[in-house]
Amino acid sequence: MSWFISLLVLSGLIFFHELGHFTVARLVGVYVEVFSIGFGKRLFTFHAFGTEWSISAIPLGGYVRMKGQDDADPTKKSYDADSYNSKTPLQKILILLAGPAANFILAFILYFIIALGNPQVLSPVIGTVVKDSPAFVAGLESNDTIMSINGTNIESWKEMAQMIAAAKGSLDLQINRAGYLKQITLAPKLENTKNMYGEDVKRKMIGISAAGVMHKKELSILGKFKYATDQTVFASTLIFTGLKKLVVGDVPASEMGGVISIVKLTSDATAAGWMSVLFFAALISVNLGVLNLLPIPALDGGHIMFNLYELLFRKEASEKVVIKLTIAGWVILFGLMGLGVYNDINRLVG
């Protein structure tokens, strides 16, 4: 059942992406011939609003086929008034941006729904204390709750970790130990650790780990909007940075995942509850938005690149060049998908 929900979530995210393209295309007067979720053999089809709507056999993406625009054959063009090719470069760019934009908007909505339920955050409760660390020397103990640092109230483990990492000198901690408040002063120490990308970095630490205690974060209406905005921006930055590190080689290609990883992680999130499903769906939605903006000709970003060329130089890119780059784009895209699936299988059997 959880695997079915995973595919449903993925299909829903793809639907919203394509709906963004469809909506803006119709608004600027482009006729949309086909709206498909999935590729390959069509399993279910109906007609509405002058468009053929389909669910296809391979649920690894989707597409809207506009009049005069066909990635499978870039030479098929139409310059009728209701065709994609008859529109200005700016209008075409808006159509192309609408898909990724829909994913970012959907992610914001999902994060806002999470905020409405008051999201769970990790409490600043100490689990273990590393021997001979600053925390150990200062007398911190397991189950101590850090209430404030330098007079600033601490509500989550993340806030506490950020304050420790940014410390300029000693820190004054107020802790709750079995209902009694204590004051402890200590100085963080620069230690070797790994960041979220698996890179070796130096960070100020005090030598404690979390006890794993969670609590609900109560948010005002403005706080809920801020939470949704911050999470969407953070997820986008995280994925952009991860892609950059992957390209320059800071993160090995073996870390890249494919559709199997997405389905498995969504399945695991399903088992953890609806909040986890929403959180993971929002992250995948941002991922889809970011990936589709890459300047690969088979993706929205590649088409945006061609239209920017037309906008700047007042002429369409050479058909010969477009065809060659489109073929190269498909090779790159399928290569990346193949690498992701290969890594997924290695993880499953490993």
N, C-alpha and C positions, 0 to 999 in steps of 0.2 A: 504493500500500500504506500509506503514512504517513497519508493522509487517512482510510483505513479504521480505522487504529489510533486516530486522533483521535476519530472517532465512537464507537469502542468505549470509549475512556476516558471520554468525556462521558456515554455511556449507563450505564457502570459507576458513576459518581459519582451520577447521578440514581437509579439502582437502590438504592444505599445510603441515600440521603435518604428515599426512599419506604419502604424496609425499616424505617427507624426509626419512621415513622408506623405502619406495619403491625404491628410487634412490640408497641408499647405499646398500640395499639388492641385487639389480641387479649388482652393481659394484663389490661386493665380490662373485658373482656367485650363489646367492640364487634364486630359482624359486618362483615367487609370483603368487599364485593361484587366489586370489581374492583381489580386491581393492574396498572397499565399503564405501560410504558416508551414514551414518545412519545404523540402525539395523532393524531386523524384515523382513517382506515380501519385496521382491525386486520388485520395481516399474518399473525400467528401467535398462536394461543390454545390454552390447555389449562386444565384444572381440577385444583386440588390444595388440601388443607386447607380445603375449602369455598369457595374463592375462584377467580374467573376471572382467570388470568394472561395478559397480552397484550403483544405487541410491535406498535406501531402505526407508520404510514407516516411521520409527521413527527417526527424524533428531536430535538425542541427542548425536552424536558421529560418529565414523567411525572406520575402521580397515583395515589392510592388512593381509591376511592369507598367510603365507609363508609355503612352503613345509616342513612338519615335525614339525610345530609349531601351536598349537591350544589351546587357553586359555580355551575354553569350555571343552576340554578333554586333560589334560596334558600328558596322557598316549600315545596319538597318536604321535609317533615319527618315523622319517625316517633318516637313516644315508647314503642316497645316496649322491653322490658328489655335487648335486645341492640343497641339503636340508639345512635348518637352523641349524639342530643339528650337521651336519658334519663340521661346521665352528669352528674356535678357539674361546675361550671366549672373546678375544679382538675384533675379528671381529663382534661377536654378540653384544658386548657392543656398538660398533660403529653404528650398525644398530639401536639399541635401543635409543642411544643418538641423532640420526639424526632427529627424530620427534620433540622433544623439541627444538633442535637447529634450525630447520626450522621455528618454531614459533618465536624464538628470532630474527632471520634474517628478517623474514617478518615484525615484529614490527619495527625494525630499518628502513626498507624500507618505511614503512608507516609514521614514524616520519620524515624521510627525505623528503617525498613528502609534508608533512605539512610544513616543514621548507622552501621548495621551494616557497610556497605561502606566506611566511612571517607570522608566527603565531601571533594570537591576544594575548596580555598580558594585565593584569590589570594595569592601570596607577596609579602612586602615588598621586592621587587626593583625598583629604579628604572629606568624606561624612558628618559624625557627629563627634562631640567632646564631650566626656563624661565629665559631670560636675565635677569640683574639681580634675580632673586628671592632670598629669604633662602638657599635651598639653593645657588644659583649662587654667591652671595657667600661662603658658608661652604666651598665647594669640593666639594660632592657631585657625583658623576658617574654617567653611565649605567652600569648593571649593578652598581652598589653595592647590597649587601643590608643593610637596617637590622636589626641584631640585637637592640638594646635601646634604650629611651628612659628616661632618668633611672633607670637600674638595673633597669627592668622588661623582662623578655624579650618580644620581639614575635614572634608566630607567623603573623600574617596582615596583609595590607594594610589590612583593615577595622580591626583593633586599632590599627594605627599611625595611621590617619586620625582615629580617635576620640580618641587621646591628644593629637594635634596640635591638634584642634578644642577640647579642654578645657584647653589649656595656659594657665597663669597668668603665665608669664614665659618665660625662655630654657629650651631643652631640650638635654640632653646626650645625643647619639646615639653609639652604638657601631655601626660599620659594618664589613662584610666586603668588602674590595676585593681581588679576585683571590687570596684565601686569607690576606690580611693584615688584622689588626684595626686600626681607626683610631678615634680619639675626635674628634667634631666638635660644637661648640656653636653653636646658632643660635636666633633668636627668630622665631616665626611671625608673619605679617602678616595683618591683617584684609582680606579681599578680597571683591569681589562675585562671586557664583557662582549656580548654579541647584540647587535641591534635586530630589528624585526626582519631585516633582509639577510640575516646570517653573517653579516660582516663583523670583523673584529674592531671594536671601538673602545675608547677610554671614557669612563663615566664616573662621576662622583657618587659613591654609595656608602651606606653605613653598615651593611652586612646583615640584612634581615630578608625574610621571605614572607609572603602573605599566608594567612591562615585559611583563605578561601571562603571567608564569610561574606555573604552578599546582603545588600539592603536596597530598598526602592528609593530612587531619587525623586523627591517631590519637586515638581516644577510648576511655575506660574504659566499663564498663557503665553506671555512674552518669552518665558524660559523655554517653553516647548518649541516655539518658532526658532529660537536661537539654537536649541539642541539639534533640530532638523537641519538647519543651515550649516552649523559647524560639522555635523557628521557627513553631510554631502560633500562639503569642501575638503574635509579630511580624507574621505575615501577617494576622491578624485586626485588629490595630491599624492596619496599613497600609491595609486596605480600608475600615475604619470612617472613618479620617481622610480618605481619598480621597473617599468619599461625602459627608462633611461639607463638604469644600472644593468639591465639585461643586455641592452645593445652594446654598451661600452665594456662589458665583460666583468663588472664588479660582482654580479650575481650569475652563477653558472646556469647554463641552459637546462640542466637537469632539474632545476627548481620550477621550470615552467609546467603548468598543468593544462589539461584539455577538458573535453566535455565529460569524460568519465569522472574526473575529479569534481567537476561542478555538480554532477548528479549525485555522487556519493556524499559530498559535503552538505548538499541540500537535504539529502535523505537523513543524514545524521542530525541536522538542525530540526527536521520534522520530529524526530524522536525526542528532542529536547524541549519541544513546545512551540506554540504559534509565534511567540515573541522572537525566538531564534530563527524561525522560518522567515519572518518579516525582515529581520536584520540582515540575514544572508541574501535574501531577494534584493534588498536595497543595494547591497555591495555588488552583486552581479549586474544589476541595472546600471550602476555607475561604470562598471567594467565594460559593459557593452557600449556605453556612450563614448568612453575614452578610446577603446580599440577601433571603433568605427571612424574616429577622427584621424587615425594614422594615415599618412600620405601614400597609401598603397592603392594603385589604380582600381583594384577589385572592390575597394571599400569606399564609403562616403568621402573620406578624406582625400582619396585619389581623384574622385570626380570634382571635388571642390578645387583641387590643384589645377585641373584642366580649365575650369571656369574662371579661376583667378588669372590664368594666362590669357584667356580671351578678354577678360575685363581690362587687363593692363595693356595688351598689345592690339586690341580692337580686331582680332581675327581668331578663328578657331584653331586649335592645335592641329598639326598635320595628322590626317587620318591614319597614315602609315605609322607614325610615332605612337598615336593613341592605341592602335591595335597591338603593337609590340609591347608597349608598357602594360596594357591590360592583360596580355598573356603572361608577362613577367609577374604581374600582381597576383594572378591566380596561382602561379607556381609558388610564389612566396607564401601566399595564404594557405594553400594546401600543405606546403612544407611545414609551416608553423603548427597547423592542426595535427599533422602526422607526428611531429615531435611531441606535442602535448599528449596525444594518445599513447605514444611509445613510453613516455615518462609515467603516465598513469598506470599502464600495464606493469611496468617495472616496480612501481610502488605496491601494487596489488600482490604481485608474486614475491616481492622482497620481504 
